[in-house]
Amino acid sequence: MHKRETLKHHAALVDQMATKLGVDLESAALSGDISIDQISDAVIRCTDCPNPGHCQNFLNHPQPASRTPEYCRNQEMLSKLAP
């Protein structure tokens, strides 16, 4: 996958994972709970994940989740933002 496509794909995964946990990253950034740089860092961490296919399967299930999969490199950040 081209580098730009990879970043876009993982940005979408980060956003979808946040949404699945009930986190609105845009609102969190606007309220100061997270910075744009922290979101960018989360996307970069996501690109190092060895399980993006499993992650996508996890995200494809319609029910909300209370936590990320154990392997998620953004588990700590997302759990701090989750309601």
N, CA, C and O atoms as a CHARMM CRD file, in Angstrom:
* protein
*
  332
    1    1 MET  N      0.85100  -1.18200   0.00000 PROA 1      0.00000
    2    1 MET  CA     0.00000   0.00000   0.00000 PROA 1      0.00000
    3    1 MET  C      0.89200   1.23800   0.00000 PROA 1      0.00000
    4    1 MET  O      1.89500   1.28900   0.71300 PROA 1      0.00000
    5    2 HSD  N      0.53100   2.21300  -0.78400 PROA 2      0.00000
    6    2 HSD  CA     1.25600   3.48100  -0.85600 PROA 2      0.00000
    7    2 HSD  C      1.22500   4.15600   0.50900 PROA 2      0.00000
    8    2 HSD  O      0.24000   4.02800   1.23600 PROA 2      0.00000
    9    3 LYS  N      2.28000   4.86800   0.86900 PROA 3      0.00000
   10    3 LYS  CA     2.39400   5.48600   2.19700 PROA 3      0.00000
   11    3 LYS  C      1.18900   6.37500   2.52500 PROA 3      0.00000
   12    3 LYS  O      0.63800   6.30100   3.62300 PROA 3      0.00000
   13    4 ARG  N      0.78600   7.21600   1.56700 PROA 4      0.00000
   14    4 ARG  CA    -0.36400   8.09900   1.81400 PROA 4      0.00000
   15    4 ARG  C     -1.63800   7.27700   2.03000 PROA 4      0.00000
   16    4 ARG  O     -2.43300   7.58600   2.91800 PROA 4      0.00000
   17    5 GLU  N     -1.83100   6.23600   1.22400 PROA 5      0.00000
   18    5 GLU  CA    -2.99800   5.36800   1.38300 PROA 5      0.00000
   19    5 GLU  C     -2.96200   4.65100   2.72500 PROA 5      0.00000
   20    5 GLU  O     -3.99400   4.47400   3.37200 PROA 5      0.00000
   21    6 THR  N     -1.76700   4.24000   3.13900 PROA 6      0.00000
   22    6 THR  CA    -1.60900   3.58200   4.43400 PROA 6      0.00000
   23    6 THR  C     -2.01600   4.52800   5.56800 PROA 6      0.00000
   24    6 THR  O     -2.74600   4.13400   6.47800 PROA 6      0.00000
   25    7 LEU  N     -1.54400   5.76700   5.50800 PROA 7      0.00000
   26    7 LEU  CA    -1.90600   6.73900   6.54600 PROA 7      0.00000
   27    7 LEU  C     -3.41300   6.99700   6.56900 PROA 7      0.00000
   28    7 LEU  O     -4.01400   7.07000   7.64100 PROA 7      0.00000
   29    8 LYS  N     -4.01800   7.13400   5.39900 PROA 8      0.00000
   30    8 LYS  CA    -5.46100   7.36800   5.33600 PROA 8      0.00000
   31    8 LYS  C     -6.22800   6.17200   5.89400 PROA 8      0.00000
   32    8 LYS  O     -7.21200   6.33600   6.61500 PROA 8      0.00000
   33    9 HSD  N     -5.76500   4.96600   5.55200 PROA 9      0.00000
   34    9 HSD  CA    -6.41800   3.75300   6.04900 PROA 9      0.00000
   35    9 HSD  C     -6.35500   3.68600   7.57600 PROA 9      0.00000
   36    9 HSD  O     -7.35500   3.39900   8.23500 PROA 9      0.00000
   37   10 HSD  N     -5.18000   3.95100   8.12700 PROA 10     0.00000
   38   10 HSD  CA    -5.01900   3.86800   9.58400 PROA 10     0.00000
   39   10 HSD  C     -5.69100   5.03900  10.29900 PROA 10     0.00000
   40   10 HSD  O     -6.14700   4.88700  11.43200 PROA 10     0.00000
   41   11 ALA  N     -5.75900   6.19000   9.65900 PROA 11     0.00000
   42   11 ALA  CA    -6.52200   7.29700  10.24100 PROA 11     0.00000
   43   11 ALA  C     -7.98900   6.89900  10.35800 PROA 11     0.00000
   44   11 ALA  O     -8.64600   7.20700  11.35200 PROA 11     0.00000
   45   12 ALA  N     -8.49500   6.21900   9.34200 PROA 12     0.00000
   46   12 ALA  CA    -9.88100   5.75100   9.38700 PROA 12     0.00000
   47   12 ALA  C    -10.06200   4.70600  10.48600 PROA 12     0.00000
   48   12 ALA  O    -11.07400   4.71600  11.18600 PROA 12     0.00000
   49   13 LEU  N     -9.08600   3.80300  10.64200 PROA 13     0.00000
   50   13 LEU  CA    -9.18100   2.79700  11.70200 PROA 13     0.00000
   51   13 LEU  C     -9.20000   3.45000  13.08300 PROA 13     0.00000
   52   13 LEU  O     -9.98900   3.06200  13.94500 PROA 13     0.00000
   53   14 VAL  N     -8.34000   4.43300  13.29000 PROA 14     0.00000
   54   14 VAL  CA    -8.30000   5.12900  14.58700 PROA 14     0.00000
   55   14 VAL  C     -9.64900   5.81100  14.85000 PROA 14     0.00000
   56   14 VAL  O    -10.19200   5.71500  15.95100 PROA 14     0.00000
   57   15 ASP  N    -10.17900   6.48700  13.85000 PROA 15     0.00000
   58   15 ASP  CA   -11.45500   7.17500  14.01200 PROA 15     0.00000
   59   15 ASP  C    -12.58400   6.18300  14.26200 PROA 15     0.00000
   60   15 ASP  O    -13.43400   6.41900  15.12100 PROA 15     0.00000
   61   16 GLN  N    -12.60200   5.08200  13.52800 PROA 16     0.00000
   62   16 GLN  CA   -13.64500   4.06900  13.71600 PROA 16     0.00000
   63   16 GLN  C    -13.54800   3.41900  15.09000 PROA 16     0.00000
   64   16 GLN  O    -14.56500   3.14800  15.72800 PROA 16     0.00000
   65   17 MET  N    -12.32000   3.16800  15.54600 PROA 17     0.00000
   66   17 MET  CA   -12.15300   2.56700  16.87000 PROA 17     0.00000
   67   17 MET  C    -12.63900   3.53400  17.94300 PROA 17     0.00000
   68   17 MET  O    -13.31400   3.12600  18.88800 PROA 17     0.00000
   69   18 ALA  N    -12.30300   4.79700  17.80400 PROA 18     0.00000
   70   18 ALA  CA   -12.76800   5.79800  18.76500 PROA 18     0.00000
   71   18 ALA  C    -14.29600   5.83000  18.77900 PROA 18     0.00000
   72   18 ALA  O    -14.91400   5.82700  19.84400 PROA 18     0.00000
   73   19 THR  N    -14.88900   5.86100  17.60600 PROA 19     0.00000
   74   19 THR  CA   -16.35400   5.89600  17.51200 PROA 19     0.00000
   75   19 THR  C    -16.96800   4.66100  18.15800 PROA 19     0.00000
   76   19 THR  O    -17.97300   4.76200  18.86300 PROA 19     0.00000
   77   20 LYS  N    -16.37300   3.50000  17.92400 PROA 20     0.00000
   78   20 LYS  CA   -16.88900   2.25900  18.50700 PROA 20     0.00000
   79   20 LYS  C    -16.88600   2.32000  20.03000 PROA 20     0.00000
   80   20 LYS  O    -17.72500   1.70600  20.68900 PROA 20     0.00000
   81   21 LEU  N    -15.93300   3.06900  20.58200 PROA 21     0.00000
   82   21 LEU  CA   -15.83500   3.21400  22.04100 PROA 21     0.00000
   83   21 LEU  C    -16.65100   4.39600  22.56700 PROA 21     0.00000
   84   21 LEU  O    -16.66500   4.66100  23.76900 PROA 21     0.00000
   85   22 GLY  N    -17.32600   5.09900  21.66700 PROA 22     0.00000
   86   22 GLY  CA   -18.13500   6.24400  22.08600 PROA 22     0.00000
   87   22 GLY  C    -17.35000   7.53600  22.18900 PROA 22     0.00000
   88   22 GLY  O    -17.78900   8.48200  22.84300 PROA 22     0.00000
   89   23 VAL  N    -16.18800   7.58300  21.54700 PROA 23     0.00000
   90   23 VAL  CA   -15.32800   8.76600  21.59300 PROA 23     0.00000
   91   23 VAL  C    -15.44500   9.51700  20.27600 PROA 23     0.00000
   92   23 VAL  O    -15.30100   8.93000  19.20300 PROA 23     0.00000
   93   24 ASP  N    -15.70400  10.80800  20.36100 PROA 24     0.00000
   94   24 ASP  CA   -15.71000  11.68000  19.18600 PROA 24     0.00000
   95   24 ASP  C    -14.39400  12.44900  19.21600 PROA 24     0.00000
   96   24 ASP  O    -14.23500  13.39600  19.98600 PROA 24     0.00000
   97   25 LEU  N    -13.45100  12.03000  18.36900 PROA 25     0.00000
   98   25 LEU  CA   -12.12200  12.64700  18.39600 PROA 25     0.00000
   99   25 LEU  C    -12.16200  14.12700  18.06200 PROA 25     0.00000
  100   25 LEU  O    -11.39300  14.90700  18.62400 PROA 25     0.00000
  101   26 GLU  N    -13.04700  14.52800  17.15600 PROA 26     0.00000
  102   26 GLU  CA   -13.13700  15.95000  16.80000 PROA 26     0.00000
  103   26 GLU  C    -13.58100  16.76900  18.00500 PROA 26     0.00000
  104   26 GLU  O    -12.99500  17.81100  18.29900 PROA 26     0.00000
  105   27 SER  N    -14.60400  16.30800  18.69600 PROA 27     0.00000
  106   27 SER  CA   -15.07500  17.01500  19.89500 PROA 27     0.00000
  107   27 SER  C    -14.01600  17.01400  20.98700 PROA 27     0.00000
  108   27 SER  O    -13.83400  18.00900  21.68900 PROA 27     0.00000
  109   28 ALA  N    -13.32000  15.89200  21.12600 PROA 28     0.00000
  110   28 ALA  CA   -12.26600  15.80300  22.14000 PROA 28     0.00000
  111   28 ALA  C    -11.15000  16.79600  21.84100 PROA 28     0.00000
  112   28 ALA  O    -10.59500  17.40200  22.75800 PROA 28     0.00000
  113   29 ALA  N    -10.81900  16.96400  20.56300 PROA 29     0.00000
  114   29 ALA  CA    -9.78300  17.92600  20.18400 PROA 29     0.00000
  115   29 ALA  C    -10.26500  19.35500  20.42200 PROA 29     0.00000
  116   29 ALA  O     -9.52000  20.19100  20.93300 PROA 29     0.00000
  117   30 LEU  N    -11.50100  19.62800  20.05200 PROA 30     0.00000
  118   30 LEU  CA   -12.03300  20.98300  20.23500 PROA 30     0.00000
  119   30 LEU  C    -12.15000  21.36100  21.70500 PROA 30     0.00000
  120   30 LEU  O    -11.99800  22.53100  22.05800 PROA 30     0.00000
  121   31 SER  N    -12.41900  20.38100  22.56400 PROA 31     0.00000
  122   31 SER  CA   -12.54600  20.66700  23.99200 PROA 31     0.00000
  123   31 SER  C    -11.20300  20.65700  24.72000 PROA 31     0.00000
  124   31 SER  O    -11.12500  20.98700  25.90300 PROA 31     0.00000
  125   32 GLY  N    -10.13900  20.27200  23.99100 PROA 32     0.00000
  126   32 GLY  CA    -8.81100  20.27300  24.59700 PROA 32     0.00000
  127   32 GLY  C     -8.45000  18.98900  25.31800 PROA 32     0.00000
  128   32 GLY  O     -7.41100  18.92300  25.97600 PROA 32     0.00000
  129   33 ASP  N     -9.29300  17.96200  25.20600 PROA 33     0.00000
  130   33 ASP  CA    -8.99000  16.69600  25.86500 PROA 33     0.00000
  131   33 ASP  C     -7.85600  15.94300  25.16900 PROA 33     0.00000
  132   33 ASP  O     -7.19800  15.09100  25.76600 PROA 33     0.00000
  133   34 ILE  N     -7.64400  16.27600  23.89500 PROA 34     0.00000
  134   34 ILE  CA    -6.57400  15.66000  23.11200 PROA 34     0.00000
  135   34 ILE  C     -6.12700  16.68700  22.07400 PROA 34     0.00000
  136   34 ILE  O     -6.92600  17.49800  21.60600 PROA 34     0.00000
  137   35 SER  N     -4.86700  16.64400  21.72900 PROA 35     0.00000
  138   35 SER  CA    -4.36200  17.58800  20.72200 PROA 35     0.00000
  139   35 SER  C     -4.36400  16.92700  19.34200 PROA 35     0.00000
  140   35 SER  O     -4.42400  15.70300  19.22300 PROA 35     0.00000
  141   36 ILE  N     -4.29800  17.74800  18.32200 PROA 36     0.00000
  142   36 ILE  CA    -4.19400  17.23800  16.95700 PROA 36     0.00000
  143   36 ILE  C     -2.90700  16.41600  16.82200 PROA 36     0.00000
  144   36 ILE  O     -2.89500  15.39400  16.13500 PROA 36     0.00000
  145   37 ASP  N     -1.84100  16.85200  17.46600 PROA 37     0.00000
  146   37 ASP  CA    -0.59000  16.08800  17.42600 PROA 37     0.00000
  147   37 ASP  C     -0.75500  14.71100  18.05900 PROA 37     0.00000
  148   37 ASP  O     -0.18600  13.73500  17.56900 PROA 37     0.00000
  149   38 GLN  N     -1.52000  14.62200  19.13200 PROA 38     0.00000
  150   38 GLN  CA    -1.75700  13.32400  19.76500 PROA 38     0.00000
  151   38 GLN  C     -2.57000  12.40600  18.84600 PROA 38     0.00000
  152   38 GLN  O     -2.33500  11.19800  18.80700 PROA 38     0.00000
  153   39 ILE  N     -3.51300  12.97400  18.11800 PROA 39     0.00000
  154   39 ILE  CA    -4.28300  12.17700  17.16400 PROA 39     0.00000
  155   39 ILE  C     -3.36700  11.70800  16.03400 PROA 39     0.00000
  156   39 ILE  O     -3.44300  10.55500  15.61000 PROA 39     0.00000
  157   40 SER  N     -2.51100  12.58900  15.55200 PROA 40     0.00000
  158   40 SER  CA    -1.54900  12.21500  14.51400 PROA 40     0.00000
  159   40 SER  C     -0.62200  11.10100  15.00400 PROA 40     0.00000
  160   40 SER  O     -0.33000  10.15900  14.26700 PROA 40     0.00000
  161   41 ASP  N     -0.16800  11.21400  16.23900 PROA 41     0.00000
  162   41 ASP  CA     0.68300  10.17200  16.81800 PROA 41     0.00000
  163   41 ASP  C     -0.06700   8.84100  16.90800 PROA 41     0.00000
  164   41 ASP  O      0.51800   7.77800  16.70100 PROA 41     0.00000
  165   42 ALA  N     -1.35400   8.90500  17.21400 PROA 42     0.00000
  166   42 ALA  CA    -2.17400   7.68900  17.28700 PROA 42     0.00000
  167   42 ALA  C     -2.24100   7.00200  15.92200 PROA 42     0.00000
  168   42 ALA  O     -2.17200   5.77500  15.83600 PROA 42     0.00000
  169   43 VAL  N     -2.37400   7.78400  14.87000 PROA 43     0.00000
  170   43 VAL  CA    -2.40500   7.21900  13.51900 PROA 43     0.00000
  171   43 VAL  C     -1.06900   6.55800  13.20100 PROA 43     0.00000
  172   43 VAL  O     -1.03900   5.45800  12.65000 PROA 43     0.00000
  173   44 ILE  N      0.03400   7.21500  13.54200 PROA 44     0.00000
  174   44 ILE  CA     1.36300   6.64200  13.30100 PROA 44     0.00000
  175   44 ILE  C      1.53100   5.33800  14.08400 PROA 44     0.00000
  176   44 ILE  O      2.04700   4.35700  13.54900 PROA 44     0.00000
  177   45 ARG  N      1.09700   5.32500  15.34800 PROA 45     0.00000
  178   45 ARG  CA     1.17200   4.08700  16.14200 PROA 45     0.00000
  179   45 ARG  C      0.36000   2.98400  15.47500 PROA 45     0.00000
  180   45 ARG  O      0.78200   1.82900  15.43700 PROA 45     0.00000
  181   46 CYS  N     -0.79500   3.34300  14.95500 PROA 46     0.00000
  182   46 CYS  CA    -1.67600   2.37500  14.30700 PROA 46     0.00000
  183   46 CYS  C     -1.00000   1.74800  13.08900 PROA 46     0.00000
  184   46 CYS  O     -1.20600   0.56700  12.81300 PROA 46     0.00000
  185   47 THR  N     -0.20100   2.51700  12.36200 PROA 47     0.00000
  186   47 THR  CA     0.46600   1.96900  11.17500 PROA 47     0.00000
  187   47 THR  C      1.46300   0.88000  11.54000 PROA 47     0.00000
  188   47 THR  O      1.82700   0.07500  10.68200 PROA 47     0.00000
  189   48 ASP  N      1.91300   0.83300  12.78500 PROA 48     0.00000
  190   48 ASP  CA     2.83600  -0.20700  13.24000 PROA 48     0.00000
  191   48 ASP  C      2.11900  -1.47000  13.72100 PROA 48     0.00000
  192   48 ASP  O      2.77100  -2.43700  14.11500 PROA 48     0.00000
  193   49 CYS  N      0.81300  -1.47000  13.69300 PROA 49     0.00000
  194   49 CYS  CA     0.02800  -2.60500  14.18700 PROA 49     0.00000
  195   49 CYS  C      0.18300  -3.81000  13.26100 PROA 49     0.00000
  196   49 CYS  O      0.07700  -3.67600  12.04200 PROA 49     0.00000
  197   50 PRO  N      0.43400  -4.98700  13.84000 PROA 50     0.00000
  198   50 PRO  CA     0.54900  -6.18500  13.01700 PROA 50     0.00000
  199   50 PRO  C     -0.80800  -6.81600  12.67900 PROA 50     0.00000
  200   50 PRO  O     -0.86000  -7.80300  11.94600 PROA 50     0.00000
  201   51 ASN  N     -1.90700  -6.25500  13.20700 PROA 51     0.00000
  202   51 ASN  CA    -3.22300  -6.87200  13.05100 PROA 51     0.00000
  203   51 ASN  C     -4.29800  -5.96500  12.44100 PROA 51     0.00000
  204   51 ASN  O     -5.43700  -6.00700  12.90700 PROA 51     0.00000
  205   52 PRO  N     -3.99800  -5.15100  11.42600 PROA 52     0.00000
  206   52 PRO  CA    -5.04500  -4.26100  10.91200 PROA 52     0.00000
  207   52 PRO  C     -6.24800  -5.00200  10.34100 PROA 52     0.00000
  208   52 PRO  O     -7.36700  -4.49200  10.39800 PROA 52     0.00000
  209   53 GLY  N     -6.03600  -6.19300   9.79300 PROA 53     0.00000
  210   53 GLY  CA    -7.16600  -6.98500   9.28400 PROA 53     0.00000
  211   53 GLY  C     -8.08100  -7.43800  10.40400 PROA 53     0.00000
  212   53 GLY  O     -9.30400  -7.37400  10.27200 PROA 53     0.00000
  213   54 HSD  N     -7.50400  -7.89500  11.50300 PROA 54     0.00000
  214   54 HSD  CA    -8.30500  -8.30400  12.65900 PROA 54     0.00000
  215   54 HSD  C     -9.03000  -7.10100  13.24700 PROA 54     0.00000
  216   54 HSD  O    -10.18600  -7.19100  13.66100 PROA 54     0.00000
  217   55 CYS  N     -8.33500  -5.98600  13.27300 PROA 55     0.00000
  218   55 CYS  CA    -8.93800  -4.75000  13.77000 PROA 55     0.00000
  219   55 CYS  C    -10.16500  -4.39100  12.92800 PROA 55     0.00000
  220   55 CYS  O    -11.21900  -4.05600  13.46900 PROA 55     0.00000
  221   56 GLN  N    -10.02200  -4.46400  11.60500 PROA 56     0.00000
  222   56 GLN  CA   -11.13900  -4.14000  10.72800 PROA 56     0.00000
  223   56 GLN  C    -12.30800  -5.08500  10.96800 PROA 56     0.00000
  224   56 GLN  O    -13.46000  -4.65000  10.95000 PROA 56     0.00000
  225   57 ASN  N    -12.03600  -6.37600  11.19200 PROA 57     0.00000
  226   57 ASN  CA   -13.10200  -7.32900  11.52000 PROA 57     0.00000
  227   57 ASN  C    -13.78700  -6.95000  12.82600 PROA 57     0.00000
  228   57 ASN  O    -15.01200  -7.01000  12.93200 PROA 57     0.00000
  229   58 PHE  N    -12.99900  -6.56400  13.81500 PROA 58     0.00000
  230   58 PHE  CA   -13.53700  -6.11400  15.10200 PROA 58     0.00000
  231   58 PHE  C    -14.46000  -4.90800  14.89700 PROA 58     0.00000
  232   58 PHE  O    -15.54600  -4.83600  15.47200 PROA 58     0.00000
  233   59 LEU  N    -14.00900  -3.97400  14.07200 PROA 59     0.00000
  234   59 LEU  CA   -14.77900  -2.75500  13.81800 PROA 59     0.00000
  235   59 LEU  C    -16.02500  -3.01200  12.98100 PROA 59     0.00000
  236   59 LEU  O    -16.98400  -2.24300  13.05700 PROA 59     0.00000
  237   60 ASN  N    -16.03100  -4.05900  12.19600 PROA 60     0.00000
  238   60 ASN  CA   -17.18200  -4.36900  11.35100 PROA 60     0.00000
  239   60 ASN  C    -18.37700  -4.89700  12.13100 PROA 60     0.00000
  240   60 ASN  O    -19.49900  -4.87900  11.62500 PROA 60     0.00000
  241   61 HSD  N    -18.15500  -5.36700  13.35400 PROA 61     0.00000
  242   61 HSD  CA   -19.27400  -5.82000  14.18000 PROA 61     0.00000
  243   61 HSD  C    -20.05500  -4.59200  14.64400 PROA 61     0.00000
  244   61 HSD  O    -19.46500  -3.63500  15.14400 PROA 61     0.00000
  245   62 PRO  N    -21.37600  -4.61300  14.48000 PROA 62     0.00000
  246   62 PRO  CA   -22.17000  -3.40400  14.72000 PROA 62     0.00000
  247   62 PRO  C    -22.29600  -2.95500  16.18000 PROA 62     0.00000
  248   62 PRO  O    -22.56500  -1.78100  16.43200 PROA 62     0.00000
  249   63 GLN  N    -22.11100  -3.83800  17.12000 PROA 63     0.00000
  250   63 GLN  CA   -22.30900  -3.45200  18.51700 PROA 63     0.00000
  251   63 GLN  C    -21.15800  -2.60500  19.03500 PROA 63     0.00000
  252   63 GLN  O    -20.01400  -2.80300  18.62500 PROA 63     0.00000
  253   64 PRO  N    -21.44200  -1.65700  19.93600 PROA 64     0.00000
  254   64 PRO  CA   -20.38200  -0.84100  20.53400 PROA 64     0.00000
  255   64 PRO  C    -19.45800  -1.71900  21.38900 PROA 64     0.00000
  256   64 PRO  O    -19.80100  -2.85300  21.72300 PROA 64     0.00000
  257   65 ALA  N    -18.32200  -1.19700  21.72400 PROA 65     0.00000
  258   65 ALA  CA   -17.36400  -1.92700  22.56400 PROA 65     0.00000
  259   65 ALA  C    -16.99700  -1.06500  23.75400 PROA 65     0.00000
  260   65 ALA  O    -17.07300   0.16200  23.69600 PROA 65     0.00000
  261   66 SER  N    -16.60300  -1.71200  24.82400 PROA 66     0.00000
  262   66 SER  CA   -16.18600  -0.97600  26.02000 PROA 66     0.00000
  263   66 SER  C    -14.67900  -0.77300  26.06500 PROA 66     0.00000
  264   66 SER  O    -14.17300   0.03200  26.84700 PROA 66     0.00000
  265   67 ARG  N    -13.96200  -1.51700  25.21100 PROA 67     0.00000
  266   67 ARG  CA   -12.50500  -1.37100  25.14600 PROA 67     0.00000
  267   67 ARG  C    -11.98900  -1.87100  23.80800 PROA 67     0.00000
  268   67 ARG  O    -12.67800  -2.58100  23.07600 PROA 67     0.00000
  269   68 THR  N    -10.76700  -1.48500  23.51400 PROA 68     0.00000
  270   68 THR  CA   -10.12600  -1.91300  22.27200 PROA 68     0.00000
  271   68 THR  C     -9.64700  -3.35800  22.42300 PROA 68     0.00000
  272   68 THR  O     -9.60000  -3.87800  23.53800 PROA 68     0.00000
  273   69 PRO  N     -9.29400  -4.00600  21.31900 PROA 69     0.00000
  274   69 PRO  CA    -8.61500  -5.30000  21.44400 PROA 69     0.00000
  275   69 PRO  C     -7.29300  -5.10700  22.19500 PROA 69     0.00000
  276   69 PRO  O     -6.72400  -4.01500  22.18700 PROA 69     0.00000
  277   70 GLU  N     -6.81800  -6.15200  22.83200 PROA 70     0.00000
  278   70 GLU  CA    -5.59000  -6.07500  23.63900 PROA 70     0.00000
  279   70 GLU  C     -4.38600  -5.56600  22.85400 PROA 70     0.00000
  280   70 GLU  O     -3.53500  -4.87000  23.40900 PROA 70     0.00000
  281   71 TYR  N     -4.30800  -5.90200  21.58300 PROA 71     0.00000
  282   71 TYR  CA    -3.14200  -5.53600  20.78700 PROA 71     0.00000
  283   71 TYR  C     -3.15500  -4.09000  20.30400 PROA 71     0.00000
  284   71 TYR  O     -2.16700  -3.63100  19.72900 PROA 71     0.00000
  285   72 CYS  N     -4.23800  -3.36800  20.52100 PROA 72     0.00000
  286   72 CYS  CA    -4.36600  -2.00400  19.99700 PROA 72     0.00000
  287   72 CYS  C     -3.29000  -1.10400  20.60600 PROA 72     0.00000
  288   72 CYS  O     -3.15800  -1.00500  21.82600 PROA 72     0.00000
  289   73 ARG  N     -2.53800  -0.46200  19.74300 PROA 73     0.00000
  290   73 ARG  CA    -1.45600   0.41100  20.18400 PROA 73     0.00000
  291   73 ARG  C     -1.96800   1.74700  20.72600 PROA 73     0.00000
  292   73 ARG  O     -1.19600   2.55100  21.24700 PROA 73     0.00000
  293   74 ASN  N     -3.26300   1.97300  20.59800 PROA 74     0.00000
  294   74 ASN  CA    -3.87100   3.20600  21.10400 PROA 74     0.00000
  295   74 ASN  C     -4.83800   2.93700  22.24700 PROA 74     0.00000
  296   74 ASN  O     -5.66800   3.78100  22.58600 PROA 74     0.00000
  297   75 GLN  N     -4.72500   1.77300  22.82700 PROA 75     0.00000
  298   75 GLN  CA    -5.63500   1.37500  23.89600 PROA 75     0.00000
  299   75 GLN  C     -5.63800   2.36800  25.06400 PROA 75     0.00000
  300   75 GLN  O     -6.70300   2.76000  25.54200 PROA 75     0.00000
  301   76 GLU  N     -4.47400   2.76500  25.51400 PROA 76     0.00000
  302   76 GLU  CA    -4.38600   3.66400  26.67400 PROA 76     0.00000
  303   76 GLU  C     -5.02800   5.02000  26.35500 PROA 76     0.00000
  304   76 GLU  O     -5.82900   5.53200  27.13800 PROA 76     0.00000
  305   77 MET  N     -4.67400   5.58900  25.21400 PROA 77     0.00000
  306   77 MET  CA    -5.20500   6.90200  24.82900 PROA 77     0.00000
  307   77 MET  C     -6.73600   6.84900  24.70200 PROA 77     0.00000
  308   77 MET  O     -7.44000   7.71500  25.22200 PROA 77     0.00000
  309   78 LEU  N     -7.23300   5.83600  24.01500 PROA 78     0.00000
  310   78 LEU  CA    -8.68000   5.74600  23.79400 PROA 78     0.00000
  311   78 LEU  C     -9.44100   5.46200  25.07700 PROA 78     0.00000
  312   78 LEU  O    -10.54700   5.96900  25.26700 PROA 78     0.00000
  313   79 SER  N     -8.85800   4.65200  25.96600 PROA 79     0.00000
  314   79 SER  CA    -9.56000   4.36400  27.22100 PROA 79     0.00000
  315   79 SER  C     -9.65800   5.60700  28.09900 PROA 79     0.00000
  316   79 SER  O    -10.62300   5.75700  28.84800 PROA 79     0.00000
  317   80 LYS  N     -8.67500   6.49800  28.01600 PROA 80     0.00000
  318   80 LYS  CA    -8.73200   7.75500  28.77900 PROA 80     0.00000
  319   80 LYS  C     -9.82700   8.68300  28.25600 PROA 80     0.00000
  320   80 LYS  O    -10.40500   9.46100  29.01500 PROA 80     0.00000
  321   81 LEU  N    -10.10800   8.59700  26.95700 PROA 81     0.00000
  322   81 LEU  CA   -11.11500   9.48300  26.34400 PROA 81     0.00000
  323   81 LEU  C    -12.52800   8.89900  26.39500 PROA 81     0.00000
  324   81 LEU  O    -13.51100   9.62500  26.24800 PROA 81     0.00000
  325   82 ALA  N    -12.62200   7.58600  26.60400 PROA 82     0.00000
  326   82 ALA  CA   -13.93900   6.91900  26.57200 PROA 82     0.00000
  327   82 ALA  C    -14.81500   7.39700  27.72800 PROA 82     0.00000
  328   82 ALA  O    -14.34000   7.66000  28.83200 PROA 82     0.00000
  329   83 PRO  N    -16.11300   7.49800  27.43200 PROA 83     0.00000
  330   83 PRO  CA   -17.04600   7.94700  28.48900 PROA 83     0.00000
  331   83 PRO  C    -17.17500   6.94800  29.62200 PROA 83     0.00000
  332   83 PRO  O    -17.91800   7.18800  30.57400 PROA 83     0.00000
